[in-house]
Amino acid sequence: MDLPVINLEKDVSLGKQLGKGAFGEISEGEWKGKSYAVKKLIIEEDEDKDHLLTVFHEFRREVWLMR
């Protein structure tokens, strides 16, 4: 199953923040006229490569579980 690539700044209207965790922030959002929960990853510039890979793999796992 291919997932669409979405430009957060261009394609999604963000609303209020619903929550925040270790790896990201969750906000209300609207895309193509429908409401969604939007998770935006939090990545610090000085984080090491191994940590970034861990964050990315955890995010992909969450996406896979939701499909």
For each residue, the residues with C-beta under 8 A, 3 or more apart:
1: 67
2:
3: 63 67
4:
5:
6: 11 12 31
7: 10 11 12
8: 11 12 14 38 40
9: 12
10: 7
11: 6 7 8 31 32
12: 6 7 8 9 29 30 31 38
13: 29 30 31
14: 8 27 28 29 38
15: 27 28 29 30
16: 27 28
17: 20 25 26 27
18: 26 27 28 37
19: 25 26
20: 17 24 25 26
21: 24 25 26
22:
23: 41 42 55 58 59
24: 20 21 39 40 41 42 59
25: 17 19 20 21 39 40 42
26: 17 18 19 20 21 37 38 39 40
27: 14 15 16 17 18 37 38 40
28: 14 15 16 18 35 36 37 38
29: 12 13 14 15 35 36 37 38
30: 12 13 15 33 34 35 36
31: 6 11 12 13 34 36
32: 11
33: 30
34: 30 31
35: 28 29 30
36: 28 29 30 31
37: 18 26 27 28 29
38: 8 12 14 26 27 28 29
39: 24 25 26 59 62
40: 8 24 25 26 27
41: 23 24 55 56 59
42: 23 24 25
43: 47 52 55
44: 47
45:
46:
47: 43 44 51 52 55
48: 51 52
49: 52 53
50: 53 54
51: 47 48 54 55
52: 43 47 48 49 55 56
53: 49 50 56 57
54: 50 51 57 58
55: 23 41 43 47 51 52 58 59
56: 41 52 53 59 60
57: 53 54 60 61
58: 23 54 55 61 62
59: 23 24 39 41 55 56 62 63
60: 56 57 63 64
61: 57 58 64 65
62: 39 58 59 65 66
63: 3 59 60 66 67
64: 60 61 67
65: 61 62
66: 62 63
67: 1 3 63 64
